[in-house]
Amino acid sequence: MSDNQQREAHWNKTRNLMIIHLVIWFVFAFVVHWFAKDLNSSTFIGFPLGYYMASQGSLLAFVIQLFVFVKQQDKIDRQFGMAEDDDA
Amino acid sequence: MSFFKPKGSFIENLPRIYGLYTGGFLIFVLLMALLEQMGVSADTIGILFVAFTIFIYAAIGWLSRTMQVEAYYVAGRQVPPVFNGMATAADWMSGASFVAMAGGIYMGGHAYLAFVVGWTGGYVLVAVLMAPYLRKFGCYTVPDFIGTRYGGNTARLLAVLVLVIASFTYVTAQINATGTIAARALQIPFEVGVWFGLLGILLCSMLGGMRAVTWTQVAQYIVLIIAYLVPVFWMSNVQGFGLFPQLAYGDAVTRIGELETAVGLGTLQAVAAPADFPGLKALAVAHNAPGDGMAAWKFVTLAACMMLGTASLPHILMRYFTTKSVRAARNSVAWSLFFIFLLYFTAPALATFTKLQILDPNLATSVIGKSVESVMALEWIQKWNEVKMLAISDANGDGIVQLNEFFMRADIVVLATPEIAGLPYVISGLVAAGGMAAAMSTADGLLLAIANALSHDLYYKIIDPKAETKKRLIVARVLLIVIGAAGALVASMKLTGILGAVAWAFCFAMSGLFFPLVLGVWWKRANRAGAIAGMAIGLGTGTWYLYMVKWAGMEPWIGLDHLRFGIVGAAASLVSMVVVTLLTKAPDAETQAMVDEVRIPKGDTVLGAH
């Protein structure tokens, strides 16, 4: 592949990864809290689920999501030769 | 601390330096505990805590002094991801997070958790959409990116304007918080406390700019997280909630729901708080009662404002300019969120425990349902009553404290909790030092963001591009003092509450900057005219809407009140930016090539080799 094709392929993958993570983000940021009242009828480790999601669940999801994102994006960068040198 | 050693060895030594620092701080806490046992007064211990920690921050600030542009603006671009994560967490968690968040959850219940979700979820946007690309760009400030990506002084100036409005709104709230804590701990009037707080803040930032702020913020994070977690863990174990309170309070949430019914929450007639006690409220909102429809809409819109605001606030974005590489910047966002998470997932636990202690008649600490006489005899009740932050008014004259007769200020939950649980005073001193660290570190970052934008973008890039390094850095410092003084002056007038000012800052930032920043990277077609429209119309619409809803008596649109005006502003910004961009011609080939370069981590930064 030429450099331009490489760049294009790299950006396509990067953009897809962005969309995937924004969808996950949207679910934990908004969707679950929209249904908090319904979720409260179930419990999770002793918590009403709706309360749990707002006080811990979503937060935990964001933290895990970001560490995974870092790994995935780095893999994409390396795959297309777009990553920085490792000592950089 | 070995700030004078050569670069490499200082960075390599960071874990050791901060390890020693943390150990030293813990020894200091133990020493204070010892002094308390020896009969030293609570006031003296409070003064020692605040004075000692400020002295340490000032010493770090002094040791980090610099006359190099790269060190002053971006800490030499060599901060390792984990340490930058700690610095960002301190930069991020303000006096409001530390002091007011648990209290807000205590009073506001589930609805208030929208702040907790919003202030963490925003980092997903920062990591995925912004930080790595801004780092690749190689700018010194956020307006520097706008000015170069879109070209022209108008775009740059507008970005500076949004930055100044958002950050200044925010910083007055922080200086207010430092003043409040300094006044309480050092027993000086609030107006003096504000200036004292400012002095501490300037000592940390003035001589070393971003470099000094970075290393003091790491130190401040360590103090604030210890100060937040130690009392909660201690209290949880003393009261038998278990070793790891954050995981064990589910039953307490359910129990509170039962108790609320038992004490008549929602059925009791509201009683007016005593007139000479401003800002006090009785608990009137259930701990866990999320609604649907409008209540759910209010929850998600508030969370959305906090998230988009997070991703647009320059004092946060500029922290990621200080890492060594794009990869490190990305990594650093994840670490930032982790360090923030430690405090934010503890705040609801703290609010729940405190509420249970006050409500549950089976616990020795309970207040509701006890006789007025026995409650007024409690030491912590007397103390907060004296400073007019807590009151009991036996409205029905039956001699029993009812839920609607017990008033307090939400802010005191974090500060009073150690006393409610009967922990030694040394813990209260520690909490005061933590609150001070939280407010100071955020104020530092904000003041520096404003002063850097004015000195770099306004003075150097627009007014005097030929200015020599020394002059630029002197201008930057003079601006820092002037803006700090203006902030302290406004803070001493006590115009707004802490929380209101903070929410507004987020809404201003997202109205003006969110879409111009995101589209600058993700939409190659975005051009200068579009960005100018996006910033001007976004900021203008947002400000107009705030004015209309807050002061001109306009009915809010679909429940978007003054805390959520950013939704209106950002929507206007997006629409106007897209429409104007499509109506005008695409950016030139050079600009498009620049965007291509920003999108890949490898290679030199766009603004030149740094």
Boltz contact constraints between the chains, C-beta under 6 A:
constraints:
  - contact:
      token1: [A, 11]
      token2: [B, 599]
      max_distance: 6.0
  - contact:
      token1: [A, 18]
      token2: [B, 128]
      max_distance: 6.0
  - contact:
      token1: [A, 21]
      token2: [B, 128]
      max_distance: 6.0
  - contact:
      token1: [A, 25]
      token2: [B, 124]
      max_distance: 6.0
  - contact:
      token1: [A, 29]
      token2: [B, 121]
      max_distance: 6.0
  - contact:
      token1: [A, 30]
      token2: [B, 300]
      max_distance: 6.0
  - contact:
      token1: [A, 33]
      token2: [B, 299]
      max_distance: 6.0
  - contact:
      token1: [A, 34]
      token2: [B, 296]
      max_distance: 6.0
  - contact:
      token1: [A, 36]
      token2: [B, 290]
      max_distance: 6.0
  - contact:
      token1: [A, 37]
      token2: [B, 290]
      max_distance: 6.0
  - contact:
      token1: [A, 37]
      token2: [B, 292]
      max_distance: 6.0
  - contact:
      token1: [A, 45]
      token2: [B, 250]
      max_distance: 6.0
  - contact:
      token1: [A, 46]
      token2: [B, 250]
      max_distance: 6.0
  - contact:
      token1: [A, 46]
      token2: [B, 251]
      max_distance: 6.0
  - contact:
      token1: [A, 47]
      token2: [B, 250]
      max_distance: 6.0
  - contact:
      token1: [A, 48]
      token2: [B, 288]
      max_distance: 6.0
  - contact:
      token1: [A, 50]
      token2: [B, 290]
      max_distance: 6.0
  - contact:
      token1: [A, 51]
      token2: [B, 253]
      max_distance: 6.0
  - contact:
      token1: [A, 51]
      token2: [B, 288]
      max_distance: 6.0
  - contact:
      token1: [A, 54]
      token2: [B, 113]
      max_distance: 6.0
  - contact:
      token1: [A, 54]
      token2: [B, 117]
      max_distance: 6.0
  - contact:
      token1: [A, 55]
      token2: [B, 113]
      max_distance: 6.0
  - contact:
      token1: [A, 55]
      token2: [B, 348]
      max_distance: 6.0
  - contact:
      token1: [A, 56]
      token2: [B, 345]
      max_distance: 6.0
  - contact:
      token1: [A, 58]
      token2: [B, 117]
      max_distance: 6.0
  - contact:
      token1: [A, 59]
      token2: [B, 120]
      max_distance: 6.0
  - contact:
      token1: [A, 59]
      token2: [B, 341]
      max_distance: 6.0
  - contact:
      token1: [A, 59]
      token2: [B, 345]
      max_distance: 6.0
  - contact:
      token1: [A, 62]
      token2: [B, 120]
      max_distance: 6.0
  - contact:
      token1: [A, 62]
      token2: [B, 121]
      max_distance: 6.0
  - contact:
      token1: [A, 62]
      token2: [B, 124]
      max_distance: 6.0
  - contact:
      token1: [A, 63]
      token2: [B, 337]
      max_distance: 6.0
  - contact:
      token1: [A, 63]
      token2: [B, 338]
      max_distance: 6.0
  - contact:
      token1: [A, 63]
      token2: [B, 341]
      max_distance: 6.0
  - contact:
      token1: [A, 66]
      token2: [B, 127]
      max_distance: 6.0
  - contact:
      token1: [A, 66]
      token2: [B, 334]
      max_distance: 6.0
  - contact:
      token1: [A, 66]
      token2: [B, 337]
      max_distance: 6.0
  - contact:
      token1: [A, 67]
      token2: [B, 334]
      max_distance: 6.0
  - contact:
      token1: [A, 70]
      token2: [B, 330]
      max_distance: 6.0
  - contact:
      token1: [A, 70]
      token2: [B, 331]
      max_distance: 6.0
  - contact:
      token1: [A, 70]
      token2: [B, 334]
      max_distance: 6.0
  - contact:
      token1: [A, 77]
      token2: [B, 601]
      max_distance: 6.0
  - contact:
      token1: [A, 82]
      token2: [B, 600]
      max_distance: 6.0
  - contact:
      token1: [A, 82]
      token2: [B, 601]
      max_distance: 6.0
  - contact:
      token1: [A, 82]
      token2: [B, 602]
      max_distance: 6.0
  - contact:
      token1: [A, 83]
      token2: [B, 601]
      max_distance: 6.0
  - contact:
      token1: [A, 84]
      token2: [B, 325]
      max_distance: 6.0
  - contact:
      token1: [A, 84]
      token2: [B, 327]
      max_distance: 6.0
  - contact:
      token1: [A, 84]
      token2: [B, 601]
      max_distance: 6.0
  - contact:
      token1: [A, 84]
      token2: [B, 602]
      max_distance: 6.0
  - contact:
      token1: [A, 88]
      token2: [B, 325]
      max_distance: 6.0
